[in-house]
Amino acid sequence: MLGMHKTNSLNTGCLYYQLVVSMSEPDLWELKEKAKWSPDLVEKKNAISGLSRHGEGAISALEEILAITAYDDIKSACIEAIKSVRENKGAKSANEKVMLSDDAKKKYEQAAEDKIRKTESRAEEGKVRLADLPP
């Protein structure tokens, strides 16, 4: 019974967090609708800016706005927002590649050190084989 109480408490906490986040930041649908149908051009641009902060998930909404709007300012704002999201995605993937290459480098160095230790321990035992020697 106690475990169930913890689970319910966690679920309630998650729901509360989602509620607070949804109240503080408009969701994609709201922003998309504002950008499409608001009579105020400033509000449209602000909605497009908000969409671009949502990342890749907002690209389809930005493309939809781009397809239906008649205003050149809004079209250019959508194009810039899409470019920005895609550039940020490219920067994140480049950073991940660098991190992965650093991890791979560490693993390679660790494997080389392990191989040297193994060779040294066998040398002490007098059982060194040609295949065990480092390159």
N, C-alpha and C positions, 0 to 999 in steps of 0.2 A: 504494500500500500504506500510506503514511503517513497519508493522509486517512482510510482505513478505521479505522486505530488510534485516531484522534481521535474518530471517531464512536462506536466501541465504548467508549472511555473516557467519553464524555459519557453514553451509555446506562447504563453502569455507575454513574456518578455519580447519574443520575436515579433509578435503581432503589434505590441506597443511601439517597438522600434520602427516597423513598417508604417504605422500610422503617423508617427512623428515625422519620418522622412517624407511621406507622401503629402503631409500638410505643409512642410517647409519648402518643398521643391516640386514644382508642377511636373506631372508626368508627360511622357512623350505625346500621348493623344491630345492632352490639353494644349500643349505648345503647338502641335501641328495644326489644330483647329484654329488657334489664334492667328497663326501665320497665314492660314488660308483665308479666313473669313473676317478678320477684324477690319473695321473701316479706317483705323488709325495706322499709318505707315510705320510710325515709331514703334508701336506695339508689335507689329508684324516683324520688324527687324529684331526687336528684343526677344521675341519667341524663337526666331531662327538662331540667334546667338545662344539661347538656352538649349535648343536642340543640339547644337554643335558640342556642347559640354557633355552630352550623353554618350558621345563616342559613336562607335560603329553601328549601334542599334538605331541611331537616328538617320542614317544615310537614306534608307528607303522613304522616310517621312520627308526629308529634304528634297529628294528627287520628285516626290509627289507634288510638293509645293511648287517646285520649279516647273513642273509640267502644266499646272493649272493657272499660275499667276499671269496677270497681264502687265504687271509693273516691272520695268527694267531694273529699278533699284532692288526690288525683292529678288528678281532672278539672279542678279550679280551677288547679292548677299548669300543666296543659297549655294551658288557655285563656290564662293569663297569658303563657306562653312564646310562643304563637302571636301574641298581641297585640304582644309585644315584638319579635318577628322582623318583623312587618308594619310596625311603627312605625320600626324601623331601616331597613327598605327605603324607606319614605317619606322619611326624613331623608336617605338617600343620594341618592335621585333629586332631592330638592330642592337638595342641594348640587351635584349635577351640573348642574341647570338654572342655578344661580347661576354656576357656572364657565362654562357655555356662553354665558350672557348676557355675561359678562365678555369671553370670547373674541370674541363677535360685536361687542361694543362696540369692542374693539381693532381688529378688521378694518374696522369702519365708519370709525373715526378714521384708520386708515392709508389707506383709500381716499380719504377727504376730503383728507388731506395730499397724496396723489399727484395728485389732481385740481388742487389749488391749485398745486403745482409745475409741472404740465403747462401750466396757464393762464399762469403767470409766464414760463415759457420761451417760449411762443408770443407773449406780449406783447413780450418782448425782441426777437423776430424780426419783430414787426409783423404777425403773422398771427392776431390775436385774432378769434374769431367769437363771436357772441352765445351760441351753444349751449355754448361752452367755459367761459363765466363761471360761477362758483359761484352757488348759489341765494341 
